[in-house]
Amino acid sequence: MQVKLELKIVKSNNSTVLQGWQKEGQKEQKEVTSRQLDIIHLLEETPSATMPQIAESLTITYRSVRRDIDYLQKIGIVSREGGRKEGYWVINK
């Protein structure tokens, strides 16, 4: 499955909607929270960041980082290249 991603960030009260997703010819909207958006920005700046480093940087728990990154991977915004030690995060645009 091939996904073309063009992001347009629209802020609402409690979440941000990423508009412009194209998945198999359909346009979709994906909602991300402000915390997930912070994680995306952090990963753009530091692709080699580990989950414990992200948690410490954003002063949130490791479990919250894990849950948010799992969701971001599920909807196709971030992906992991390489292994745990030598890998890095990729923001799919």
Backbone as a printed PyTorch tensor [residue, N CA C, xyz], in Angstrom:
tensor([[[ 0.8410, -1.1720,  0.0000],
         [ 0.0000,  0.0000,  0.0000],
         [ 0.8840,  1.2330,  0.0000]],

        [[ 0.5790,  2.1440, -0.8640],
         [ 1.3530,  3.3640, -0.9760],
         [ 0.5240,  4.5350, -0.4640]],

        [[ 1.1460,  5.3670,  0.3700],
         [ 0.4530,  6.5020,  0.9630],
         [ 1.1750,  7.7800,  0.5870]],

        [[ 0.4380,  8.7340,  0.0610],
         [ 0.9800, 10.0520, -0.2270],
         [ 0.5120, 10.9680,  0.8860]],

        [[ 1.4260, 11.6750,  1.5000],
         [ 1.0880, 12.4930,  2.6480],
         [ 1.3920, 13.9490,  2.3810]],

        [[ 0.3800, 14.7610,  2.4960],
         [ 0.5260, 16.2130,  2.4440],
         [-0.1880, 16.7400,  3.6680]],

        [[ 0.5400, 17.3980,  4.5590],
         [-0.0450, 17.8150,  5.8160],
         [-0.4530, 19.2780,  5.8070]],

        [[-1.6080, 19.5250,  6.3510],
         [-2.0740, 20.8680,  6.6430],
         [-2.5500, 20.8160,  8.0800]],

        [[-1.9330, 21.5790,  8.9490],
         [-2.2460, 21.5190, 10.3630],
         [-3.3120, 22.5590, 10.6830]],

        [[-4.4050, 22.0770, 11.2680],
         [-5.5250, 22.9310, 11.6500],
         [-5.7620, 22.7360, 13.1310]],

        [[-5.6910, 23.8130, 13.9090],
         [-5.8730, 23.7030, 15.3540],
         [-7.3430, 23.8170, 15.7120]],

        [[-7.7660, 22.9890, 16.6740],
         [-9.0970, 23.0930, 17.2490],
         [-8.9290, 23.2020, 18.7630]],

        [[-9.9840, 23.0200, 19.5070],
         [-9.9170, 23.2070, 20.9600],
         [-8.9060, 22.2880, 21.6320]],

        [[-9.0670, 20.9770, 21.4870],
         [-8.2140, 20.0400, 22.2090],
         [-7.2850, 19.2320, 21.3240]],

        [[-7.4600, 19.3110, 20.0280],
         [-6.6300, 18.4890, 19.1630],
         [-6.3160, 19.2300, 17.8820]],

        [[-5.4010, 18.6770, 17.1510],
         [-5.0060, 19.2230, 15.8680],
         [-5.4090, 18.2160, 14.8050]],

        [[-5.9600, 18.6810, 13.7280],
         [-6.3790, 17.8030, 12.6450],
         [-5.3730, 17.9320, 11.5160]],

        [[-4.8460, 16.8080, 11.0920],
         [-3.9470, 16.7900,  9.9420],
         [-4.8070, 16.5110,  8.7170]],

        [[-4.9000, 17.4770,  7.8250],
         [-5.7420, 17.3290,  6.6470],
         [-4.8770, 17.0850,  5.4190]],

        [[-5.4690, 16.4410,  4.4300],
         [-4.7880, 16.2820,  3.1610],
         [-4.1820, 14.9130,  2.9590]],

        [[-4.4770, 13.9700,  3.8140],
         [-3.9670, 12.6110,  3.6280],
         [-4.6170, 12.0050,  2.4030]],

        [[-3.8350, 11.2910,  1.6160],
         [-4.3920, 10.5460,  0.4980],
         [-3.9670,  9.1010,  0.6640]],

        [[-4.9320,  8.2380,  0.8340],
         [-4.6550,  6.8230,  1.0210],
         [-5.5210,  6.0590,  0.0300]],

        [[-4.8990,  5.4730, -0.9550],
         [-5.5900,  4.7340, -1.9920],
         [-6.7030,  5.5600, -2.6280]],

        [[-6.3800,  6.8030, -2.9860],
         [-7.3290,  7.6470, -3.6850],
         [-8.3470,  8.3500, -2.8090]],

        [[-8.3150,  8.1190, -1.5030],
         [-9.2730,  8.7600, -0.6080],
         [-8.5740,  9.8080,  0.2250]],

        [[-9.2690, 10.9020,  0.4920],
         [-8.7280, 11.8960,  1.4080],
         [-9.2070, 11.5540,  2.8120]],

        [[-8.3010, 11.6200,  3.7470],
         [-8.6230, 11.3100,  5.1290],
         [-8.1640, 12.4460,  6.0190]],

        [[-8.7390, 12.5070,  7.1920],
         [-8.2920, 13.4530,  8.2000],
         [-7.8910, 12.6520,  9.4240]],

        [[-6.7690, 12.9760,  9.9990],
         [-6.2770, 12.3080, 11.1980],
         [-6.1150, 13.3400, 12.2920]],

        [[-6.6020, 13.0320, 13.4770],
         [-6.4630, 13.9510, 14.5890],
         [-5.2650, 13.5560, 15.4290]],

        [[-4.4950, 14.5420, 15.8210],
         [-3.4000, 14.3230, 16.7570],
         [-3.5270, 15.3500, 17.8730]],

        [[-3.1110, 14.9500, 19.0450],
         [-3.1620, 15.8540, 20.1880],
         [-1.9720, 16.8010, 20.1410]],

        [[-2.0110, 17.8100, 20.9740],
         [-0.8860, 18.7540, 21.0250],
         [ 0.3750, 18.0460, 21.5140]],

        [[ 0.2310, 17.0710, 22.4050],
         [ 1.3920, 16.3120, 22.8780],
         [ 1.9970, 15.4940, 21.7420]],

        [[ 1.1520, 14.8850, 20.9100],
         [ 1.6580, 14.1290, 19.7680],
         [ 2.3280, 15.0560, 18.7680]],

        [[ 1.8000, 16.2500, 18.6150],
         [ 2.4200, 17.2370, 17.7390],
         [ 3.7830, 17.6570, 18.2870]],

        [[ 3.8870, 17.7870, 19.6220],
         [ 5.1820, 18.0790, 20.2470],
         [ 6.1820, 16.9640, 19.9760]],

        [[ 5.7220, 15.7220, 20.0320],
         [ 6.6000, 14.5800, 19.7410],
         [ 7.0760, 14.6380, 18.2960]],

        [[ 6.1750, 14.9570, 17.3750],
         [ 6.5470, 15.0680, 15.9580],
         [ 7.6230, 16.1390, 15.7730]],

        [[ 7.4320, 17.2990, 16.3900],
         [ 8.4150, 18.3780, 16.2730],
         [ 9.7560, 17.9740, 16.8780]],

        [[ 9.7240, 17.2780, 18.0060],
         [10.9650, 16.8250, 18.6420],
         [11.6930, 15.8230, 17.7540]],

        [[10.9410, 14.9210, 17.1220],
         [11.5570, 13.9270, 16.2440],
         [12.1080, 14.5550, 14.9690]],

        [[11.5060, 15.6430, 14.5200],
         [12.0560, 16.3610, 13.3650],
         [13.4150, 16.9600, 13.7130]],

        [[13.5360, 17.4850, 14.9320],
         [14.7910, 18.0990, 15.3620],
         [15.8460, 17.0630, 15.7280]],

        [[15.4180, 15.9580, 16.3460],
         [16.3440, 14.9360, 16.8400],
         [15.8540, 13.5520, 16.4200]],

        [[16.1270, 13.1340, 15.1830],
         [15.6250, 11.8470, 14.7010],
         [16.1560, 10.6340, 15.4660]],

        [[17.2870, 10.7680, 16.1170],
         [17.8610,  9.6210, 16.8300],
         [17.4190,  9.5520, 18.2870]],

        [[16.4600, 10.3800, 18.6910],
         [15.9980, 10.4020, 20.0800],
         [15.3550,  9.0720, 20.4620]],

        [[15.6360,  8.6320, 21.6770],
         [15.0070,  7.4220, 22.1960],
         [13.7320,  7.8000, 22.9330]],

        [[12.9000,  6.8130, 23.1970],
         [11.6520,  7.1010, 23.9060],
         [11.8970,  7.6480, 25.3160]],

        [[12.8640,  7.1080, 26.0670],
         [13.1380,  7.7160, 27.3780],
         [13.6100,  9.1700, 27.2570]],

        [[14.3900,  9.4890, 26.2280],
         [14.8350, 10.8640, 26.0230],
         [13.6620, 11.7790, 25.6720]],

        [[12.7420, 11.2690, 24.8700],
         [11.5570, 12.0520, 24.5200],
         [10.7260, 12.3130, 25.7640]],

        [[10.5320, 11.2760, 26.5710],
         [ 9.7490, 11.4190, 27.7990],
         [10.3760, 12.4550, 28.7270]],

        [[11.6830, 12.4080, 28.8780],
         [12.3670, 13.3610, 29.7490],
         [12.2860, 14.7800, 29.1830]],

        [[12.4590, 14.9160, 27.8860],
         [12.4360, 16.2270, 27.2580],
         [11.0660, 16.8940, 27.3770]],

        [[10.0010, 16.1010, 27.2380],
         [ 8.6460, 16.6480, 27.2840],
         [ 8.0090, 16.5380, 28.6710]],

        [[ 8.7560, 16.0160, 29.6240],
         [ 8.2970, 15.7860, 31.0060],
         [ 6.9680, 15.0350, 31.0490]],

        [[ 6.9430, 13.9120, 30.3250],
         [ 5.7980, 13.0020, 30.3610],
         [ 6.3330, 11.6050, 30.6170]],

        [[ 5.4480, 10.6590, 30.8580],
         [ 5.8980,  9.3010, 31.1650],
         [ 6.3190,  8.5590, 29.9010]],

        [[ 7.1440,  7.5480, 30.0980],
         [ 7.5830,  6.6900, 28.9970],
         [ 6.3700,  6.0360, 28.3370]],

        [[ 5.4170,  5.6040, 29.1490],
         [ 4.2300,  4.9300, 28.6340],
         [ 3.4240,  5.8540, 27.7130]],

        [[ 3.3310,  7.1190, 28.0660],
         [ 2.6130,  8.0850, 27.2130],
         [ 3.3290,  8.2540, 25.8770]],

        [[ 4.6480,  8.3280, 25.9180],
         [ 5.4270,  8.4380, 24.6810],
         [ 5.2040,  7.2050, 23.8240]],

        [[ 5.2660,  6.0430, 24.4400],
         [ 5.0910,  4.7820, 23.7180],
         [ 3.7160,  4.7330, 23.0430]],

        [[ 2.6910,  5.0890, 23.7890],
         [ 1.3140,  5.0710, 23.2700],
         [ 1.1590,  6.0590, 22.1070]],

        [[ 1.6990,  7.2670, 22.2730],
         [ 1.5760,  8.2780, 21.2230],
         [ 2.3520,  7.8920, 19.9740]],

        [[ 3.5440,  7.3670, 20.1390],
         [ 4.3430,  6.9620, 18.9750],
         [ 3.7070,  5.7720, 18.2730]],

        [[ 3.1480,  4.8380, 19.0390],
         [ 2.4330,  3.7180, 18.4250],
         [ 1.2900,  4.2250, 17.5460]],

        [[ 0.5410,  5.2120, 18.0480],
         [-0.5640,  5.7890, 17.2750],
         [-0.0360,  6.5060, 16.0350]],

        [[ 1.0270,  7.2970, 16.1960],
         [ 1.5890,  8.0300, 15.0600],
         [ 2.1280,  7.0740, 13.9940]],

        [[ 2.6600,  5.9340, 14.4240],
         [ 3.1140,  4.9320, 13.4620],
         [ 1.9230,  4.2810, 12.7740]],

        [[ 0.8810,  4.0220, 13.5280],
         [-0.3080,  3.3700, 12.9770],
         [-0.9510,  4.2060, 11.8780]],

        [[-1.0050,  5.5290, 12.0730],
         [-1.6220,  6.3800, 11.0530],
         [-0.6210,  6.8310,  9.9910]],

        [[ 0.6390,  6.4270, 10.1390],
         [ 1.6270,  6.6500,  9.0840],
         [ 2.3790,  7.9570,  9.1310]],

        [[ 2.3420,  8.6670, 10.2440],
         [ 3.0630,  9.9340, 10.3140],
         [ 4.5400,  9.7200, 10.5980]],

        [[ 4.8710,  8.7960, 11.4890],
         [ 6.2740,  8.5100, 11.7890],
         [ 6.5620,  7.0410, 11.5330]],

        [[ 7.8060,  6.7560, 11.2530],
         [ 8.2570,  5.3730, 11.1190],
         [ 9.6720,  5.2740, 11.6680]],

        [[10.0820,  4.0740, 11.9600],
         [11.3940,  3.8350, 12.5460],
         [12.2590,  3.1170, 11.5260]],

        [[13.4480,  3.6430, 11.2990],
         [14.4230,  3.0160, 10.4100],
         [15.5670,  2.4940, 11.2660]],

        [[15.9650,  1.2710, 11.0410],
         [17.0810,  0.7050, 11.7940],
         [16.6310,  0.1070, 13.1180]],

        [[17.6160, -0.2850, 13.9140],
         [17.3400, -0.9520, 15.1770],
         [17.1850, -0.0030, 16.3450]],

        [[17.1070, -0.5930, 17.5370],
         [16.9030,  0.2150, 18.7410],
         [18.0860,  1.1190, 19.0350]],

        [[19.2990,  0.6230, 18.8200],
         [20.4750,  1.4120, 19.1850],
         [20.9380,  2.3510, 18.0830]],

        [[20.9450,  1.8790, 16.8740],
         [21.4790,  2.6680, 15.7670],
         [20.3870,  3.2710, 14.8870]],

        [[19.1250,  3.1020, 15.2480],
         [18.0280,  3.5580, 14.4090],
         [17.7020,  5.0280, 14.5840]],

        [[16.7690,  5.4850, 13.7810],
         [16.3200,  6.8690, 13.8290],
         [14.8710,  6.9410, 13.3720]],

        [[14.2030,  8.0120, 13.7400],
         [12.8140,  8.2510, 13.3920],
         [12.7080,  9.0270, 12.0920]],

        [[11.7310,  8.6790, 11.2790],
         [11.4840,  9.3600, 10.0190],
         [10.0680,  9.9240, 10.0550]],

        [[ 9.9510, 11.2130,  9.7550],
         [ 8.6420, 11.8540,  9.6400],
         [ 8.2250, 11.7180,  8.1870]],

        [[ 7.1550, 10.9870,  7.9330],
         [ 6.6870, 10.7400,  6.5680],
         [ 5.8970, 11.9310,  6.0710]],

        [[ 6.4250, 12.6190,  5.0630],
         [ 5.7580, 13.8130,  4.5310],
         [ 5.3800, 13.5890,  3.1000]]])
